[in-house]
Amino acid sequence: MKKYLLILLIIAYSLSANPAFSDDVKVGVTFSPVQCAYLDQAWKSTYNNILAMDFDIIRLGAYWNEIEPKEGLYNFTRLDFQIEKAKRRGLPIVLSVGMKAPRWPEYFIPEWVIEKAELSYACDVSRSEYLRKNTLRFVRKIVERYNNEKAIACWQVENEPLDRAGPNLWYISKDFLKQEALLIRKIDKMQRPLMINIATYPNRLLRYVNRFLSANNPLKDATEICDILGLNIYPTIGQKFFSVEMIFKASLKQRKKYIKSIKERVDKKNITLWITELQAEPWDPGKLVHLDRAQPITSSPAQMKRHFSELRSLGIDTIFLWGAEYWFFRKKRFHDTSWIDTARGLIKIQ
């Protein structure tokens, strides 16, 4: 009897000590041909390799400057290819629409629009009537084109729209974001959910600095518009100020407390919470991409696995890994498959 009681006590302790993992977590990925160009990778073969990893969901971007390089002249070849390939594999798609899309330089506004928009440094770009009008027209064009595409499970309205970003530190106002969301909801026959993603700052110092730089309240503003809130999470960030290289980290306790507080706020609003970008590639000081053979100092396969586990323990059931293009760059250039192998292991945890 004492033996069985001891076993029950051990089980009870284990359940209370271990995190309550989400049993059916979906593992997603973002793909960008723009990043493939930075890494000197063939985008089609890289994309096919990523699809072959059997992720549960994929996020793609409608890059305005690529699709409409000249006013009224459209080229959907590359995006159509991506959507068709994902569709054949039965992979649900999140499609990002608007003037912003995943990857640097954040804004993908065609030159013919930039020339007439009269945008200043660190401004609210949506104050330009010319840019507003053309952005809404482009969003309409994208949604109408893919309105009947059942593979698209969700529309992403811009990419980190409420956060300052890019070389010019531009941002998009909450009011214009509402306009875009209303337009999509009006056009979309299937009434698919709208997702808005925001940057997060697990590091306390970065979070403090961002309060002074931000022109919006991204968390509050996004949750007033979206059906799904996406969080972009980078636990280790490198920055270079003049010639000084700095690394910003957050402890495990800080990270979990911070993300948990966001989740609690979102849950109260009955909004779904996703992780749209979980760092799984380097963000080294002063580098757009890490091209050296040596493993980067801001990310590693082990960190990818650890941070994924942290988020899963909070009950978040959809997590997109960020950096798949880099994994295949490492494999091709340095015969390093550790990033791909780790990601595959996370996909199979379900």
C-alpha positions as a printed Julia matrix, in Angstrom:
350×3 Matrix{Float64}:
   0.0    0.0     0.0
   2.81   2.38    0.93
   4.5    1.53   -2.36
   1.44   2.53   -4.42
   0.98   5.71   -2.37
   4.59   6.67   -3.06
   4.07   6.13   -6.82
   0.95   8.33   -6.78
   2.83  11.07   -4.94
   5.66  10.96   -7.5
   3.15  11.21  -10.39
   1.34  14.1    -8.72
   4.6   15.95   -8.16
   5.68  15.37  -11.76
   2.41  16.78  -13.1
   2.69  19.89  -10.94
   6.38  20.47  -11.67
   6.31  19.96  -15.43
   4.76  22.47  -17.86
   1.34  21.71  -19.31
   2.3   21.34  -22.96
  -0.24  21.89  -25.69
  -0.89  18.42  -27.1
  -1.73  19.46  -30.66
   0.66  22.31  -31.37
   0.86  23.37  -35.02
   4.34  24.15  -36.29
   4.43  26.79  -39.02
   7.05  28.45  -41.17
   7.46  31.68  -43.12
   8.95  31.67  -46.6
  10.38  34.69  -48.4
  12.08  34.67  -51.82
  13.5   38.04  -50.78
  15.58  36.34  -48.09
  16.71  33.71  -50.57
  18.11  36.52  -52.72
  20.07  37.91  -49.74
  21.51  34.44  -49.14
  22.21  33.83  -52.83
  19.89  30.83  -52.79
  17.66  29.61  -55.61
  14.24  30.45  -54.23
  12.23  27.71  -55.97
  14.41  24.84  -54.81
  14.63  26.33  -51.31
  10.85  26.65  -51.2
  10.34  23.06  -52.37
  12.76  21.83  -49.71
  10.89  23.75  -47.01
   7.55  22.35  -48.17
   9.0   18.83  -48.04
   9.6   19.25  -44.31
   5.82  18.84  -43.76
   5.03  21.89  -41.67
   1.42  22.33  -40.56
   0.94  25.84  -41.94
   2.92  28.35  -43.99
   3.04  32.15  -44.15
   3.65  33.87  -47.48
   3.9   37.52  -48.48
   2.35  39.46  -51.36
   5.27  41.76  -52.19
   3.79  44.89  -53.72
   6.94  46.15  -55.47
   7.33  42.77  -57.15
   3.69  42.27  -58.1
   3.04  45.82  -59.36
   6.43  47.23  -60.44
   4.63  49.71  -62.7
   1.24  51.24  -62.01
  -1.53  48.93  -63.2
   0.87  46.28  -64.55
   0.73  43.13  -62.43
   2.89  40.03  -62.24
   1.59  37.28  -59.96
   3.87  34.56  -61.31
   5.97  34.02  -58.2
   3.14  34.26  -55.67
   0.87  32.02  -57.77
   3.64  29.42  -57.86
   4.04  29.48  -54.08
   0.32  29.22  -53.41
  -0.18  26.4   -55.91
   2.73  24.38  -54.49
   1.46  24.75  -50.91
  -2.07  23.91  -52.05
  -0.91  20.66  -53.66
   0.56  19.57  -50.34
  -2.66  20.46  -48.5
  -0.82  23.14  -46.54
  -2.95  26.0   -45.13
  -1.63  29.45  -46.04
  -1.45  32.73  -44.15
  -1.12  35.45  -46.79
   0.33  38.81  -45.77
  -1.16  41.73  -47.73
  -0.46  45.46  -47.79
   2.57  47.72  -48.1
   4.59  45.74  -45.52
   5.6   42.1   -45.73
   8.0   39.75  -43.95
  11.73  40.5   -44.33
  13.95  43.52  -44.75
  13.5   46.33  -45.7
  10.01  45.79  -44.2
   8.21  48.1   -46.62
   7.82  46.85  -50.2
   6.28  49.93  -51.74
   6.9   50.3   -55.5
   9.19  53.11  -56.6
   6.43  54.75  -58.62
   4.46  55.17  -55.37
   7.46  56.3   -53.31
   8.2   59.05  -55.82
   4.8   60.67  -55.28
   4.05  59.8   -51.65
   6.39  62.41  -50.08
   7.36  60.33  -47.05
   9.65  61.74  -44.37
  11.9   59.97  -41.86
  10.16  58.24  -38.93
   6.72  59.29  -40.18
   3.29  57.69  -40.23
   3.36  56.58  -43.86
  -0.42  56.23  -43.95
  -0.76  60.01  -43.66
   0.06  60.17  -47.37
  -3.26  60.18  -49.19
  -1.58  58.94  -52.34
  -0.06  55.96  -50.52
  -3.31  55.19  -48.68
  -5.31  55.15  -51.9
  -2.87  52.91  -53.74
  -2.35  50.55  -50.8
  -6.09  49.96  -50.5
  -6.31  49.4   -54.24
  -3.48  46.83  -54.02
  -5.06  45.06  -51.05
  -8.34  44.86  -52.97
  -6.53  43.4   -55.98
  -4.87  40.67  -53.89
  -7.97  39.67  -51.94
 -10.16  39.61  -55.06
  -7.6   37.5   -56.93
  -7.41  34.85  -54.2
 -10.95  35.18  -52.89
 -11.92  31.66  -53.95
  -8.63  30.06  -52.97
  -9.55  27.66  -50.18
  -5.9   27.01  -49.34
  -5.71  30.51  -47.84
  -6.82  30.05  -44.24
  -6.1   33.53  -42.94
  -5.23  37.05  -44.11
  -2.4   38.89  -42.4
  -3.03  42.65  -42.48
   0.41  44.2   -43.08
   3.47  42.95  -41.16
   4.21  44.54  -37.77
   2.26  47.58  -39.03
   2.04  49.42  -35.71
   5.77  49.17  -34.97
   8.45  51.48  -36.33
  10.56  49.5   -38.76
  12.89  49.58  -41.71
  15.73  51.97  -42.56
  13.37  54.96  -42.29
  11.59  53.9   -39.05
   8.17  54.31  -40.66
   4.97  53.05  -39.07
   1.29  52.65  -40.0
  -1.51  54.24  -38.0
  -4.23  52.28  -36.25
  -6.9   54.15  -38.22
  -5.52  53.08  -41.59
  -5.04  49.53  -40.36
  -8.75  49.52  -39.51
  -9.54  50.65  -43.05
  -7.53  47.8   -44.52
  -9.2   45.28  -42.2
 -12.68  46.55  -43.07
 -11.91  46.35  -46.78
 -10.71  42.75  -46.53
 -13.74  41.72  -44.48
 -16.03  43.38  -47.02
 -14.47  41.6   -50.0
 -13.68  38.17  -48.53
 -16.45  35.75  -49.44
 -15.25  33.15  -46.94
 -14.88  35.61  -44.06
 -11.53  34.18  -43.08
  -9.93  35.42  -39.85
  -7.65  38.45  -39.92
  -4.28  38.3   -38.21
  -2.18  41.27  -37.11
   1.31  40.68  -35.74
   3.41  42.86  -33.47
   7.01  42.99  -32.3
   7.73  41.91  -28.74
  10.58  42.82  -26.41
  11.44  40.1   -23.86
  14.5   42.14  -22.86
  13.46  44.77  -20.3
  15.81  47.48  -21.55
  14.59  47.16  -25.13
  11.02  47.18  -23.9
  11.66  50.37  -21.95
  13.33  52.1   -24.9
  10.54  51.05  -27.25
   7.96  52.88  -25.11
   9.6   56.16  -26.05
  10.0   55.28  -29.73
   6.57  53.8   -30.39
   3.89  56.06  -31.83
   1.18  53.45  -31.22
   0.22  50.99  -28.54
   0.65  47.88  -30.71
  -0.8   45.32  -28.3
  -3.88  47.38  -27.44
  -4.46  48.66  -30.96
  -4.01  45.32  -32.73
  -6.39  43.44  -30.42
  -9.13  45.96  -31.2
  -9.0   45.0   -34.87
  -7.79  41.42  -35.34
  -9.2   37.94  -34.86
  -5.73  36.49  -34.33
  -2.84  38.28  -32.65
   0.61  37.25  -33.83
   3.7   37.77  -31.7
   7.18  38.04  -33.2
   9.65  36.82  -30.59
  13.42  37.22  -30.71
  15.0   36.17  -27.39
  18.52  37.29  -28.43
  19.06  40.44  -30.48
  22.34  41.89  -31.68
  22.72  45.6   -32.4
  25.63  47.7   -33.56
  25.79  51.32  -32.42
  28.52  53.0   -34.47
  31.38  50.55  -33.86
  30.07  49.08  -30.6
  28.47  45.63  -30.82
  25.84  44.78  -28.22
  23.76  41.7   -27.44
  20.38  41.97  -25.72
  19.03  38.87  -24.0
  16.26  38.03  -21.58
  16.36  35.36  -18.92
  14.0   32.39  -19.01
  12.0   33.87  -16.14
  11.73  37.26  -17.87
  10.67  35.74  -21.17
   7.98  33.51  -19.73
   6.6   36.2   -17.45
   6.42  38.7   -20.31
   4.77  36.39  -22.87
   2.44  34.96  -20.25
   1.23  38.47  -19.36
   0.44  39.13  -23.04
  -1.37  35.8   -23.35
  -3.53  36.57  -20.32
  -4.56  39.94  -21.79
  -5.36  38.38  -25.16
  -7.31  35.49  -23.62
  -9.59  37.98  -21.82
 -10.55  39.41  -25.2
 -11.28  35.93  -26.62
  -8.7   36.47  -29.35
  -6.51  33.66  -30.64
  -2.79  34.02  -29.95
  -0.14  32.77  -32.37
   3.62  33.08  -32.48
   4.18  34.31  -36.04
   7.96  34.56  -35.78
  10.0   32.56  -33.3
  13.69  33.29  -33.79
  15.36  30.33  -35.46
  18.08  32.24  -37.28
  20.76  34.72  -36.17
  20.28  38.41  -35.5
  23.94  39.3   -35.08
  25.16  42.87  -34.51
  25.45  44.92  -37.68
  24.56  42.03  -40.02
  21.49  41.59  -42.17
  22.38  37.91  -42.48
  25.11  35.76  -40.94
  27.23  34.32  -43.74
  30.22  32.97  -41.79
  31.0   29.31  -41.21
  31.2   29.78  -37.44
  27.9   29.34  -35.65
  26.26  32.71  -34.95
  26.3   34.19  -31.45
  22.6   35.1   -31.29
  20.92  31.84  -32.25
  21.52  28.11  -32.5
  19.55  24.9   -33.08
  19.6   24.26  -29.32
  18.13  27.7   -28.62
  15.44  27.13  -31.26
  14.38  23.95  -29.49
  14.51  25.5   -26.02
  12.49  28.6   -26.93
   9.92  26.49  -28.77
   9.46  24.37  -25.66
   9.03  27.5   -23.51
   6.19  28.79  -25.67
   4.55  25.41  -25.95
   4.54  25.19  -22.15
   2.41  28.35  -22.05
  -0.33  26.61  -24.02
   0.28  28.41  -27.31
  -0.81  26.01  -30.03
   0.48  27.63  -33.24
   4.16  28.56  -33.53
   5.86  29.68  -36.74
   9.62  29.17  -36.89
  11.5   32.09  -38.48
  14.59  31.43  -40.55
  14.02  28.42  -42.8
  15.91  30.01  -45.69
  18.95  30.27  -43.43
  18.8   26.58  -42.5
  19.15  25.55  -46.13
  21.87  28.13  -46.68
  23.83  26.45  -43.85
  23.28  23.05  -45.42
  24.36  24.08  -48.9
  27.28  26.32  -47.96
  28.73  24.48  -44.94
  27.09  21.0   -45.03
  25.52  21.85  -41.68
  22.17  20.1   -41.27
  21.78  20.76  -37.53
  19.22  23.56  -38.02
  17.07  21.47  -40.39
  17.32  18.39  -38.18
  16.23  20.36  -35.11
  13.28  21.9   -36.92
  12.2   18.48  -38.19
  12.27  17.19  -34.63
   9.91  20.0   -33.55
   7.49  19.25  -36.39
   7.27  15.63  -35.23
   6.54  16.34  -31.57
   2.78  16.22  -32.05
